[in-house]
Amino acid sequence: MIAPRGPEDVRAVIDALVSDPGYRDSIVAHQIQPAEEPKYAPLPDDLDARLVPALASRGIQQLYTHQRAAYDHATAGRHTVVVTPTASGKTLCYNLPVLNALLADPGARALYLFPTKALSRDQSAELLALMQAATGDDAGDAGTGSLLGTAVYDGDTPPSERRIVRDRAHVVMSNPDMLHAAILPHHARWMRLFENLKYVVLDELHTYRGVFGSHLANVLRRLRRVCRFHGSDPVFICSSATIANAASFASRLLELPVELVEENGAPLGERHFVMVNPPIANPALGLRASYLGVARRIASRFLKASVHTIVFCGSRTVTEVMTKYLKDLFRSRVDRAPRVVGYRGGYLPRERRGIETGLRDGSILGVVSTNALELGIDIGTLDACVLAGYPGTIASTRQQAGRAGRRQGASVGVLVLRSHPLDQYIADHPEFLLDATPEQAQLNADNLQILVSHLKCAAFELPIEDAEAASAAFGEAEDVQALLGWLEEHGVVRHTGGRWHWSADSYPATDISLRSVTSTNFVVVDTTRNQNDVIAEVDYSWAFTTLYEGAIYMVQSEQYHVDKLDWDRRKAYVRKVESEYYTDAMSYAKVKVLQILREGLGRREGKAATASRVSLVPTPVSPAFGEVEVIRKAIGYKKIKFYTQENLGWGDILLPEDIYHTQAAWVTVPPAIIEALGVPASVPQSDLIDALHGVANVLHGLAALLLMCDGRDMGVVIGDQRKDYFLQPAIPGRPAEKPPEQFEPTIFLYDQYSGGIGLAEALHPRFGELLVGALERLGACDCAHGCPSCVGPDLEVGPRAKGLATRLVSLLLAGLQPGEAAAPTSPAEASGSSV
Amino acid sequence: MGSNTDRIRRILSDGAAAPPPPAEPKLRQVPAAEVVPAKLDAELRARLEALGVTSAARTPPPARHRIYGGPDSKPAPQPLPPGLTLRPPAEDFPWADVSPAGPREAPTALERMVGAIVRETKHGSFLQVERRIPLAAFHGAIELERALDHPVPLRPHERGPCQRTALTARDAVFLDTETTGLSGGTGTVAFLVGAGWVEGDAFLVRQYFMRDYPDEDALLRALAEDIGDRPLVSFNGRSFDWPLLRTRWQMNRYKIGERAHHDLLTASRRLWCSTLHSHSLGVLERHVLGLERGEDLPGYLIPAAWFDFLRSAWGGTIAQAFRHNEIDVVSMLALFARVGAILDDPIDGVDAPGDRLGTARLLLDLGEPEQARRCLEVGLGAPPEEGTAPFDERPLRRLLGHLCRRDEAFLEALTHWRALAEGDAFDEEAHEQVAKLYEHRFKDYPAALEWTGAALEHLVEGTRAYEAFAHRAARLQRRLARMKPGSRKG
């Protein structure tokens, strides 16, 4: 156990960091938010008498103002959304009204929905403890027929317990996916719940953005009609991290009026936020010092000073590598070495539970995590947070930084920027992060595809009455009667007796996934000493790039060599090794256009296009959007030495292709523009390819900024699909395939999720903005010939790439409809205007 | 009108045991499929088509649900038990040869095809078919009357709120449904329900059929009234038909009482666990009842047949589902007779020794461990019957070994476990049991050590099993070492 640090200790560490001459020049921003005093409100008068001692036993004599406000709204039957920072006692905002209602009427029921399974387990334990304190009952399990009980209902709930949960649990904790696929389609079995449903709690509301949110809005439409059928009308209580439009977002998700509670009554210590841009290490090549190295050194500083620290990394591999580095830090210390652990999806549940407990009780000093710990899993609060790379959105940045922040004493968040166009854009404009309101969460419940999918599920659950179809039960954007008529044409519903009946031999919910989760996981089996223990689980889509034979798979920074991958049985057999390197897979993708849904930007023909920036007659450029098939294949891997990042060798990956349908936005470079670039087809085409790589690199980075998404949500690929030629990563000893004659390259930006999540669709009409932003980024970059912050490192893209890429972007921009290009807005302005 | 209908008329007019001819005035034309005007404007249609959603993709039912015949019951052509010859259903549906190839030009009234009446109720109407099958009739090799001979004991979870311990064929309603799918959930309906009960000297099978969705309410209420609070016999009904019907009643805001419910599938799985590879009703019919169904509409095509009927109002295919459903119900009665006979005399009532294992397991479920033990002992002792394949007696011994040990008949347990341990293939469990018995019951440490050592020779070092035996060996050696001075004293 490490002695907790006093507030002044943490402050001293922060001061030492910001005044360190080694960092002074790298710090692009340092923001200090002063401490805030608590604001209290008395316990409500109508609170059940049993709750008062129960709360007192947990040290609660009075409420924070936001807790009281939420209680008052909810008990008055008003739908409520609570927006307050991490660790402000948010859960009591909904637990209190729910418990009060259950104590008054043990027949009442509540449904809690969390975005992840881990959260529901966490919250179930917490609510159960409070219930037991209130009822003086020490066996509050739903199964034992005790006074009040909670139960988790998710994919891990054993079938033998499901019936007990259905009939007995007063509070059912589940997730939107289970509600959609398992609860609503069987609502008759859940009669007890739906007849008596008093409250529905939606936690972490901000995670229901985009497609997931659009689906959830429809699931909630279905939930409300099932409740109506069973005669209940529940009150919704939502909680959310800070987003710009919480109230309007909540009311669009619920399609109900909501009360907003946003004034935080919980105390907060002084919070520092520091942005560090690693210095340029090689001016000639434009290379910055490794962000991982800088993040590691800053985290080490904190850990050595016994400051409880969390480090967020952008990927699972980086998380493991960083964990190893930080563990190595204390390797020489034989006794009582502080504990540093890794945390990410794929660890087994019991291991994750152990880490969460260790963080809460302080026995773990440092944790390195993917964004898995961004959500409200209870890990207590920490003193320092290091973000290795911009997490992709302002909301994520605040959530992650919010993991450090005690109610008393100073805390610090440090963002170390990568040499990625997006991160460097933020380095140029720190105010983008510091001052701007976080993103607006968006959803579109009336997305035609999503709406039609859920209409099928709704008809399956309860026949849709004519009057209902004519009402706003499924939104007002589309003619629901007409959609049902279309479904009848396809033989899945039948209109008879004034109702639309489900009329097919299938279970529609199974064909509709609320998010892009693929079915079967891989398990990782440790064969060291013939133990055959399962040490991890890996999602299907991750298996291609992490479990190939020869890979070094890391768990808790321990290295395991993948000896054998049994693809059909979804098992990887690994053996523990001491490796000096880790592996990084390279994959390439091909894109096949299945259907063009939109082409051009609504160009008005006949108007002479003119552009001020280039003195050429513009060649028309026509960005398109449509359905595509992505064929992804892992082809090889690099062995990378720890610390030095030297490339130690290569290996082949022999795995099947991963094929999925998604949506893409793309732009084809017409032959006239290639000609205008001055690299005609006869000339060695590497210059052209370098320029294309460069443009793709910038566009990909900026698209994430423009769309407020994570860079990994979108893939980018360059190729000529008619000639089936796509650019691949270079592998030594394997000659790169030459581009075909009359190469007409297309840059595809696609949603990296089966079915698409609406990113490409949103990007398509904003191609102009995207190109303007790219031009600005290329112009603002100080490097001579290209660096990772713009077109990619000089060594990888060649010396002419930056100049050519700039020209290529200008030409593309000029070719767009003038109205689009003539109103140049930088991505910052563009995103600012949407706030 | 095609020749089929004529033929049906002819059959209906002369069969004495056939149902009463349909009363002509009650016949009502099935309403033609309602036509919905396509209100879809061209733009919306184009958008929908661009999405490419909504192929009514029929998801193949999960394998574990496919127990009603269907495609997977084909690849197990097991030889029939000796002495059993297949017979067609003696009291077949009179319109058994209604062929899907019949005339399709005009809607053919389903009522006439299957001899149905329209049953009018307060809540609407539906089609009803009723047939009386004399109990003296044979279903395959089984005389239906035999079902009255023995009550079938109920396992604890089958007993219902009244804690009924056994069920007679006269008490029960035999129930089977045809549904729009196997996936369950509130969107699956039972469009055809067959219920059979004994009435006088006949087995009465009443079938309830929805001509379209609006018939459901009337059908369900009439069904609930007809079966009252009688206990049920079904085939897989505990997990499929009954929960589905209960959901349908709930969806129609009707409450139905719980009751005793014997599921013949679970009993059959036990009874013929080692002799049959599959326990679909089709396989049991052939191998246990000696019934040849003849041309039958396979279960997996039945939902499509109903949807097709809804759209076309032509009854030719769906009529086949009536026959399929009726045979299912009658087969249940015959199977009930068989199960009752076996459980009435588990020692002498079973023919092939392989069945002894299943019978013993079922007896254990029923709380009859002594009977189970005897059944296994008889099975092991019986000389192999002529003409039957030699059977694997090890599972019988294994279960018997456990039972003897539980009954503290340690010597007998040792005999059985040693017989298993001395077999050709290495048997880890048997070695463990023998070693345990020698060590803890007979205090014969050298013998225990000998068997432990024998096991270690077969096991791979480092595995959990190896570690367990090694641990045992070490303990035995310590015990032996401690005993040496003692033995000198003695």
Interface residues (C-beta under 8 A of the other chain):
Chain A: P185 H186 H187 A188 R189 M191 L448 Q449 V452 S453 K456 A459 F460 E461 L462 P463 E478 D479 Q481 A482 L483 G485 W486 L487 E488 E489 H490 G491 V492 R494 H495 T496 G497 R499 H501 W502 S503 A504 D505 S506 Y507 P508 A509 T510 D511 R529 N530 Q595 L597 E627
Chain B: E34 V36 A38 K39 L40 D41 L44 R45 R47 L48 A50 L51 G52 V53 T54 S55 A56 A57 R58 T59 T180 G181 L182 S183 G184 G185 T186 G187 T188 D212 Y213 P214 P243 R246 T247 Q250 M251 P303 A304 F307 L310 R311 V460 G462 T463
